[in-house]
Amino acid sequence: MQPYRTTLINIGFKIIILVKSNSRDPHRVTMTAIAVNVVLLFLFFIFLKLLCFFLEIVYTLFTFSFTRECEWRIFSVIVYLLWYIFLFLVLLAYPSIMLYQLIIYIHWYVFFP
């Protein structure tokens, strides 16, 4: 298991324990813990995408080579950000555990294998 996955899992378990110790409703505990974990994942992936985006811009500025590939990367970052906004809105509208698990599976094992 890669280090960032382990860190996210540890943070997630600590949040679940913290929420469980402060609540008596098990359904609310589970949904709150999952929602917090998904938000952490979104922030982490958005941070990675933005970091790649800014590194690409810095590289382009220093090498003065604004090519078609760079334009494509900028476009892909915008598409990724729109994708995350869409997923976040879907999760707010339909908070189900299966949907959370599916999104976490897709992001951990497809986008970052």
Secondary structure as GFF3:
##gff-version 3
##sequence-region A 1 113
A	DSSP	alpha_helix	3	21	.	.	.	ID=ss1
A	DSSP	alpha_helix	26	63	.	.	.	ID=ss2
A	DSSP	alpha_helix	68	93	.	.	.	ID=ss3
A	DSSP	alpha_helix	97	106	.	.	.	ID=ss4
A	DSSP	pi_helix	107	111	.	.	.	ID=ss5
###
